[in-house]
Amino acid sequence: MSSLISLSSILNRRAIGAAQHLATVLVCATLAGLAAATPAQAERLKDLSSLQGVRGNQLIGYGLVVGLDGSGDQVRQTPFTQQSLTNMLSQLGITLPPNSNMQLKNVAAVMVTATLPAFARPGQTLDINVSSMGNAKSLRGGTLLMTPLKGADSQVYAIAQGNILVGGAGASAGGSSVQINQLNGGRITAGAIVERSVPTRFASDGLMYLEMNTTDFGTTQNAVAALNRQFGNGTAQAMDGRVIQLRGPYEPSAQAAFLSQVENLQVTRAAAAAKVIINARTGSVVMNRTVMIEEAAVAHGNLSVIINRTNEVSQPNTPFGGGQTVVVPNTQIEIRQDNGSLQRVSTSANLADVVKALNALGATPQDLLSILQAMQTAGALRAELEII
């Protein structure tokens, strides 16, 4: 009888100490537990899908940034900067002597990127990103010269130019330096003007296709049912677990009005597959609300490795013995392992119960990685385990 009381007291002490562990998982459990307690809410179809054929196009260009305060490329190490500047000056009617060696500090070669949205028309402005490709120290205060932006077909679709806004800051003096954020990249709001449009075709004889953001037969079928209820039977048909075929009007003007109603249609998302995501680098563990665990028994013990390193001075025994004074590192390694008791984990029906059961083990997030893997191997974890 006394042994049973002793075992009970040990388990009680471990249960009290377990509340101090897994703070990150508890926050996730609170949020997901609230979601599990409430019924699934309907979402707009525009948040769950996209219209096939309506997409953006990537643009890229190579240009020069001038006006830097001595923080540009070193032309000896980046010869393409000097070559680009020579070509630009020749187009402006300025001829440089052959084999001239320009020592420039206020010019930097950059790559310019942007995204041409669907239905973009000539004259529309785009936001662009400017990134240094040489050894410039900073692009702060620089001005991007006229840069053509090309698509995958090598055609020019936009022209970029303007003053660069850099979000970082830095300073250096006397061999010391400090820097906040990146200085070799910036952004120009409305820094490019569209010169060529890309034809966007999303309907053929009244047929349109919606692509769901995730492949889920349940959510796709819910969307088809909602569309047919709103616009009549035969309007929507599921092609597979991701694509929905729509039969809309033939007139282009009526198609826009039809799609505006489709996007605002409320659709209930089906319950997601049970999944546990583990980030082995940071020790983060995230579970969705459909995760369940079966009844199991888990034995857990904490293992810690302590490394202490101190530097000791070793001197020769005699002052004139010809020896030298050296610094000798002294390293001590100690391994500690606490005894773990066998804990019973009950079958749970929601995420809050899952985390409560795992917290009873008194495990840290790093220890939880091994516990979840072992539970899945034993068949106690009813979820897909994904390690990123």
C-alpha positions as CSV (number, residue, x, y, z in Angstrom):
1,M,0.0,0.0,0.0
2,S,2.8,2.4,0.8
3,S,4.5,1.7,-2.5
4,L,1.3,2.6,-4.3
5,I,1.1,5.9,-2.4
6,S,4.7,6.7,-3.2
7,L,4.1,6.0,-6.9
8,S,1.0,8.2,-6.9
9,S,2.9,11.1,-5.3
10,I,5.7,10.8,-7.9
11,L,3.2,11.0,-10.7
12,N,1.5,14.0,-9.0
13,R,4.7,15.9,-8.8
14,R,5.5,15.2,-12.4
15,A,2.0,16.5,-13.4
16,I,2.6,19.7,-11.6
17,G,5.9,20.3,-13.2
18,A,4.6,19.5,-16.7
19,A,2.7,22.8,-16.8
20,Q,5.9,24.7,-17.3
21,H,6.8,22.9,-20.6
22,L,5.8,23.3,-24.2
23,A,4.7,27.0,-24.1
24,T,4.7,27.2,-27.9
25,V,2.6,24.2,-28.3
26,L,0.1,25.4,-25.7
27,V,-0.5,28.6,-27.7
28,C,-1.2,26.6,-30.8
29,A,-3.5,24.3,-28.8
30,T,-5.5,27.2,-27.5
31,L,-6.1,28.6,-30.9
32,A,-6.8,25.3,-32.6
33,G,-8.9,24.1,-29.6
34,L,-11.2,27.1,-30.1
35,A,-11.5,26.3,-33.8
36,A,-12.3,22.7,-33.0
37,A,-15.0,23.8,-30.6
38,T,-16.8,25.9,-33.2
39,P,-18.4,24.6,-36.4
40,A,-16.6,25.1,-39.7
41,Q,-17.2,28.6,-41.1
42,A,-18.0,29.2,-44.8
43,E,-15.4,31.1,-46.8
44,R,-15.6,33.0,-50.0
45,L,-14.8,30.9,-53.1
46,K,-12.2,33.6,-54.2
47,D,-10.2,32.7,-51.1
48,L,-10.3,29.0,-51.9
49,S,-9.6,29.0,-55.6
50,S,-8.3,31.0,-58.6
51,L,-9.5,31.3,-62.2
52,Q,-7.5,29.3,-64.7
53,G,-5.7,31.5,-67.2
54,V,-5.7,34.6,-64.9
55,R,-2.1,34.8,-63.7
56,G,0.9,37.1,-63.4
57,N,4.1,37.0,-65.4
58,Q,7.6,37.5,-64.1
59,L,9.8,40.3,-65.6
60,I,13.5,40.9,-65.2
61,G,16.0,43.5,-66.3
62,Y,19.6,44.6,-65.9
63,G,20.4,48.2,-65.2
64,L,22.6,50.8,-63.5
65,V,22.1,52.8,-60.3
66,V,23.9,56.1,-60.1
67,G,24.2,58.8,-57.4
68,L,25.6,56.6,-54.7
69,D,27.7,58.2,-51.9
70,G,30.9,56.4,-52.6
71,S,29.3,53.0,-51.9
72,G,29.1,51.7,-55.5
73,D,30.8,48.8,-57.3
74,Q,34.6,48.6,-57.4
75,V,35.1,48.4,-61.2
76,R,38.4,46.4,-60.9
77,Q,36.4,43.5,-59.3
78,T,33.2,44.0,-61.3
79,P,34.3,44.8,-64.9
80,F,30.7,44.4,-66.2
81,T,29.8,47.6,-64.4
82,Q,32.4,49.6,-66.3
83,Q,31.4,47.9,-69.6
84,S,27.7,48.7,-69.0
85,L,28.5,52.3,-68.2
86,T,30.6,52.6,-71.4
87,N,27.8,51.2,-73.5
88,M,25.3,53.6,-72.0
89,L,27.5,56.6,-72.5
90,S,28.1,55.6,-76.2
91,Q,24.3,55.5,-76.7
92,L,24.1,59.1,-75.3
93,G,26.8,60.2,-77.8
94,I,29.8,60.2,-75.5
95,T,32.9,58.4,-76.7
96,L,35.5,57.3,-74.3
97,P,39.2,56.8,-75.2
98,P,40.0,53.2,-75.8
99,N,41.3,51.1,-72.8
100,S,40.3,53.9,-70.5
101,N,40.2,52.9,-66.8
102,M,37.4,54.6,-65.0
103,Q,37.7,54.6,-61.2
104,L,34.0,55.0,-60.2
105,K,32.5,54.8,-56.8
106,N,29.0,56.1,-57.3
107,V,27.7,53.5,-59.8
108,A,26.4,50.0,-59.2
109,A,25.1,47.2,-61.5
110,V,21.7,45.9,-60.4
111,M,19.0,43.4,-61.3
112,V,15.5,44.6,-61.5
113,T,12.5,42.3,-61.0
114,A,8.7,42.8,-61.2
115,T,5.5,40.9,-61.7
116,L,3.2,41.9,-64.6
117,P,-0.3,41.2,-63.3
118,A,-3.2,39.8,-65.4
119,F,-5.1,42.3,-67.5
120,A,-2.3,44.9,-67.2
121,R,-2.6,47.6,-69.9
122,P,0.1,50.0,-71.3
123,G,0.5,53.0,-69.1
124,Q,-0.2,51.1,-65.9
125,T,2.5,51.4,-63.2
126,L,4.2,48.5,-61.4
127,D,6.2,48.2,-58.2
128,I,9.8,46.9,-58.8
129,N,12.6,45.4,-56.7
130,V,16.2,46.5,-57.2
131,S,19.1,44.2,-56.1
132,S,22.8,44.8,-56.4
133,M,24.7,42.1,-58.3
134,G,28.2,43.5,-57.7
135,N,30.1,44.4,-54.6
136,A,28.4,47.7,-53.8
137,K,28.2,48.5,-50.1
138,S,24.9,50.2,-50.3
139,L,22.2,51.4,-52.7
140,R,20.8,54.1,-50.4
141,G,20.2,57.4,-52.2
142,G,20.7,55.8,-55.6
143,T,18.7,56.4,-58.8
144,L,17.9,53.6,-61.2
145,L,18.4,54.6,-64.8
146,M,16.0,53.6,-67.6
147,T,15.9,49.8,-67.6
148,P,13.9,47.6,-69.9
149,L,12.1,44.7,-68.2
150,K,11.7,41.6,-70.3
151,G,9.6,38.4,-70.0
152,A,10.4,34.8,-70.7
153,D,10.0,35.5,-74.4
154,S,12.7,38.2,-74.4
155,Q,10.2,40.9,-75.2
156,V,10.1,44.2,-73.4
157,Y,6.9,44.6,-71.4
158,A,7.8,47.5,-69.0
159,I,10.4,50.3,-68.5
160,A,11.7,51.0,-65.0
161,Q,13.3,54.1,-63.6
162,G,13.3,56.0,-60.3
163,N,14.7,56.7,-56.9
164,I,15.4,53.6,-54.7
165,L,14.0,53.3,-51.2
166,V,16.2,51.2,-49.0
167,G,14.9,50.0,-45.7
168,G,18.2,49.3,-44.1
169,A,20.7,51.6,-42.4
170,G,24.4,51.4,-41.6
171,A,27.5,53.3,-40.5
172,S,31.2,52.6,-40.1
173,A,34.1,54.5,-38.6
174,G,37.5,53.6,-37.2
175,G,37.3,49.9,-38.4
176,S,33.9,49.4,-36.6
177,S,30.6,49.1,-38.4
178,V,27.0,48.6,-37.6
179,Q,24.2,47.6,-40.0
180,I,20.4,47.2,-39.7
181,N,18.6,45.1,-42.4
182,Q,19.9,44.9,-46.0
183,L,21.5,47.8,-47.8
184,N,22.1,46.1,-51.2
185,G,18.4,45.9,-52.1
186,G,15.5,48.3,-52.4
187,R,12.1,49.0,-53.8
188,I,10.6,51.6,-56.1
189,T,6.9,52.1,-55.8
190,A,5.3,52.6,-59.2
191,G,8.8,52.5,-60.6
192,A,7.9,50.8,-63.9
193,I,5.4,51.7,-66.7
194,V,3.8,48.9,-68.7
195,E,4.6,49.2,-72.4
196,R,3.0,45.9,-73.7
197,S,0.0,43.9,-72.5
198,V,-0.3,40.2,-72.3
199,P,-3.6,38.7,-73.7
200,T,-5.5,36.9,-70.9
201,R,-7.9,34.2,-72.0
202,F,-10.0,32.6,-69.3
203,A,-13.1,31.5,-71.2
204,S,-13.8,29.5,-74.3
205,D,-17.4,29.2,-75.5
206,G,-18.6,30.0,-72.1
207,L,-16.5,27.3,-70.4
208,M,-14.3,28.4,-67.5
209,Y,-12.2,26.5,-65.0
210,L,-11.7,27.1,-61.3
211,E,-8.5,25.8,-59.7
212,M,-8.8,25.1,-56.0
213,N,-5.8,26.2,-53.9
214,T,-5.4,22.7,-52.4
215,T,-6.4,19.3,-53.7
216,D,-9.3,18.2,-51.5
217,F,-12.3,16.2,-52.9
218,G,-14.5,17.3,-50.1
219,T,-14.0,21.0,-50.4
220,T,-14.2,20.7,-54.2
221,Q,-17.5,18.9,-54.0
222,N,-18.9,21.5,-51.5
223,A,-18.0,24.2,-54.0
224,V,-19.7,22.4,-56.9
225,A,-22.9,21.9,-54.8
226,A,-22.9,25.6,-53.7
227,L,-22.5,26.7,-57.4
228,N,-25.3,24.5,-58.6
229,R,-27.6,25.7,-55.9
230,Q,-26.9,29.3,-56.7
231,F,-26.9,29.2,-60.5
232,G,-28.8,26.0,-61.4
233,N,-27.9,22.4,-61.9
234,G,-25.3,21.8,-64.6
235,T,-23.4,25.1,-63.9
236,A,-20.5,23.4,-62.2
237,Q,-18.9,20.0,-62.5
238,A,-15.8,18.6,-60.7
239,M,-13.2,17.5,-63.1
240,D,-11.0,16.0,-60.3
241,G,-10.1,17.0,-56.7
242,R,-8.8,20.4,-57.7
243,V,-10.4,21.7,-61.0
244,I,-14.1,22.7,-61.4
245,Q,-15.6,23.3,-64.8
246,L,-18.1,26.3,-65.0
247,R,-20.6,26.9,-67.7
248,G,-21.1,30.7,-67.9
249,P,-22.5,33.2,-70.3
250,Y,-21.0,33.6,-73.8
251,E,-20.9,37.4,-73.8
252,P,-17.6,38.8,-72.4
253,S,-19.4,41.6,-70.6
254,A,-21.7,39.1,-68.8
255,Q,-18.8,36.8,-67.9
256,A,-17.3,39.5,-65.6
257,A,-20.6,39.9,-63.8
258,F,-21.0,36.1,-63.5
259,L,-17.5,35.6,-62.1
260,S,-18.0,38.4,-59.5
261,Q,-20.9,36.4,-58.1
262,V,-19.0,33.2,-58.2
263,E,-16.1,34.6,-56.3
264,N,-18.3,35.9,-53.4
265,L,-20.1,32.6,-53.1
266,Q,-19.8,31.1,-49.5
267,V,-18.3,27.6,-49.5
268,T,-17.7,25.4,-46.4
269,R,-14.2,24.0,-46.3
270,A,-14.0,20.2,-45.6
271,A,-12.0,19.1,-42.6
272,A,-8.3,18.9,-43.4
273,A,-6.3,15.6,-43.1
274,A,-4.7,15.1,-39.8
275,K,-1.1,16.3,-40.0
276,V,1.7,17.2,-37.6
277,I,4.5,19.5,-38.9
278,I,7.8,19.3,-37.2
279,N,10.7,21.8,-37.8
280,A,13.7,19.9,-36.7
281,R,15.9,23.0,-36.9
282,T,13.9,25.2,-34.6
283,G,12.0,22.5,-32.6
284,S,8.6,23.9,-33.6
285,V,5.7,21.5,-33.5
286,V,2.3,22.5,-35.2
287,M,-0.8,20.3,-35.3
288,N,-4.1,20.8,-36.9
289,R,-7.4,20.2,-35.1
290,T,-8.1,16.8,-36.6
291,V,-5.0,15.1,-35.0
292,M,-5.9,12.2,-32.6
293,I,-3.9,9.8,-30.5
294,E,-4.8,6.4,-29.4
295,E,-4.4,5.1,-25.9
296,A,-0.7,4.4,-25.3
297,A,2.0,4.2,-22.6
298,V,5.2,6.4,-23.1
299,A,8.4,6.3,-21.1
300,H,10.4,9.5,-21.3
301,G,13.7,10.6,-19.8
302,N,15.5,13.9,-20.2
303,L,19.0,13.7,-21.6
304,S,21.4,16.7,-21.2
305,V,25.0,17.2,-22.3
306,I,27.0,19.8,-20.5
307,I,30.3,21.0,-22.0
308,N,32.6,23.3,-20.0
309,R,35.7,24.8,-21.5
310,T,38.3,26.8,-19.6
311,N,41.7,28.1,-20.6
312,E,44.6,27.4,-18.3
313,V,48.1,28.9,-18.4
314,S,51.0,26.5,-18.5
315,Q,54.4,28.0,-17.5
316,P,57.9,26.4,-17.6
317,N,59.3,24.9,-14.3
318,T,62.5,27.0,-14.3
319,P,62.8,30.7,-15.4
320,F,65.8,30.1,-17.7
321,G,64.9,26.6,-18.9
322,G,64.1,27.7,-22.4
323,G,60.4,26.9,-22.2
324,Q,57.5,29.1,-23.2
325,T,54.3,30.1,-21.5
326,V,51.3,28.8,-23.4
327,V,47.5,28.7,-22.9
328,V,46.1,25.2,-22.7
329,P,42.3,24.6,-23.2
330,N,40.7,22.3,-20.6
331,T,37.4,20.7,-21.7
332,Q,35.0,18.8,-19.5
333,I,32.0,16.9,-20.8
334,E,29.2,15.7,-18.5
335,I,26.2,13.7,-19.5
336,R,23.1,13.7,-17.2
337,Q,20.0,11.6,-17.7
338,D,16.9,11.8,-15.5
339,N,14.9,8.6,-15.0
340,G,11.6,8.7,-16.8
341,S,8.4,7.0,-15.5
342,L,5.9,5.2,-17.6
343,Q,3.0,7.6,-18.4
344,R,-0.5,6.6,-19.7
345,V,-1.8,8.6,-22.6
346,S,-5.6,8.4,-23.1
347,T,-7.4,8.4,-26.4
348,S,-8.3,12.0,-27.4
349,A,-10.8,13.5,-29.8
350,N,-9.5,17.0,-30.3
351,L,-6.3,18.9,-30.4
352,A,-6.7,20.4,-26.9
353,D,-6.8,16.8,-25.4
354,V,-3.8,15.8,-27.5
355,V,-1.6,18.6,-26.2
356,K,-2.9,18.1,-22.6
357,A,-1.9,14.4,-22.8
358,L,1.5,15.2,-24.2
359,N,2.1,17.9,-21.6
360,A,1.6,15.3,-18.9
361,L,4.8,13.7,-20.1
362,G,6.8,16.8,-19.1
363,A,8.6,16.9,-22.5
364,T,10.3,19.9,-24.0
365,P,9.6,20.7,-27.7
366,Q,12.9,19.0,-28.8
367,D,12.0,15.8,-26.8
368,L,8.5,16.0,-28.3
369,L,9.9,15.4,-31.8
370,S,11.2,11.9,-30.8
371,I,8.0,11.1,-28.8
372,L,5.8,11.9,-31.8
373,Q,7.9,9.8,-34.2
374,A,7.8,6.8,-31.8
375,M,4.1,7.2,-31.3
376,Q,3.5,7.2,-35.1
377,T,5.7,4.1,-35.5
378,A,3.7,2.4,-32.7
379,G,0.4,3.3,-34.4
380,A,-0.7,5.6,-31.6
381,L,-0.6,8.8,-33.5
382,R,-3.5,9.2,-35.9
383,A,-1.9,11.8,-38.2
384,E,0.6,12.3,-40.9
385,L,4.0,13.3,-39.6
386,E,5.9,15.7,-41.8
387,I,9.4,16.9,-40.9
388,I,10.6,20.1,-42.6
